[in-house]
Amino acid sequence: MNSEQAKQIRIEEYLYRIGIKPNKERGHNLWYKSPFRNETEPSFKLNRSINQWHDLGSGDKGNIIDLAMKLHQTNSVSEALQAIEQAAPNPQAHSFSFRQQEVSETMTKVEIKPLNHPALNQLLNQRKIPIKLARQYCKEVHYTLNGKSYFSVAFPNDKGGFETLNPYFKGCLPPKEISIFNRQTQAVHLFEGFMDYLSLLTLQARQADVSAVVLNSITNLEKAIPFLSKHTQINAFLDNDEGGKRALEKLQNLKLPIVDYSKKYAEYKDVNDYLCGKKLPQFQKKLTTETEIQKPKIGKRFKR
């Protein structure tokens, strides 16, 4: 897929296929809660007549390639095109209907099986997640979309849906929901994505004994508050970005007993990047003939 082919894809179709649905329709515009932060009122506008998006909260705007680059946090157009092709492989001439989702827009032939595909094992190895650990928490999903077959790592949520991840994009097999691990402990760990949860367990296996919540999207924070509120300490392992900071601020404003562990990996976007030694651009140093990056260590003390 080249840039011109990608721009033929309706952005609303692309968003829908990665699990992002509109909240309302006004004329030519669809309105979404921004995928880049936690918010109660939608501020992400999609103009369907010109196939352009505008995030009013940040001021960012652009076409589908710009959106894919921002969603996947990459400056590479090639990587963005790969993500778009995997999520929406067939450019459509018609528009996605906000009122009625067509059968052709849904996944079919969905099959859940044990995690075993070599390509997915390679992806987990690249993320430094042991295969044995991943198999305890994840499955492998195969599905058909518009006549093409795909497969992904599948992390279950509390309503029977799955968060999906493959080498090209992150998505969701609906319904979208949080994932709670109730270990009956006084403390609870809080994560935005399942790779971060698995990363902490890779660093410290004993943390599997502590209750945890994986939001599966920062926009799911409200759903997690009732469970989080039952604990005497909330260890927040949120992302070091605008969405993570807003979520942390919201929890603090609610006077919940938050401990901000993102400070422990302040030079990294999230726990998985911390595990992999992948620093944020502003903290990256020029490469030299150094030895390999050693696996960093998050502080060992947690309340249970």
GIMOFEN-V559263 format. One line per field, one symbol per residue. ss: DSSP state (~ for helix, > for strand, _ for the rest). psi: psi as a letter, one per 30 degrees, with the letter a starting at -180 (. if undefined). A space follows every 50 residues. Layout:
BEGIN
ss=???
psi=???
END
This chain:
BEGIN
ss=__~~~~~___~~~~~~~______>>>__>>>>___________>>>>___ _>>>>_____>>_~~~~~~~~_____~~~~~~~~~~~_____________ __~~~__>>>>>>____~~~~~~~~~____~~~~~~~>>>>>>>>__>>> >>>>>>_____>>>>____>>>>_____>>>_____>>>>>__~~~~~~~ ~~~_~~~~~_>>>>___~~~~~~~~~~~____>>>>>____~~~~~~~~~ ~~~____>>>~~~~~__>__~~~~~~__>_~~~_________________ ____
psi=kaeeeeffkkeeeeeefggjklflkjbfkkklkkfflklfkkgjkjjfeg hkljjfeffklaaeeeeeeeeghlgjeeeeeeeeeeeifjkkflkkkeej klefflklhkkklkjfkeeeeeeeeeggkkeeeeffflakkklkjhfkkl llkkjkafgglkkkkafelkakjllklljkjjghlelkkklelfeeeeee feejeffffkllkjefkffgeeffeeeefflfkjjjilkiaeeeeeeeee eefghlikjjffffhfgleaeeeeefgjlleffklkkahllkklklkkkf kkk.
END
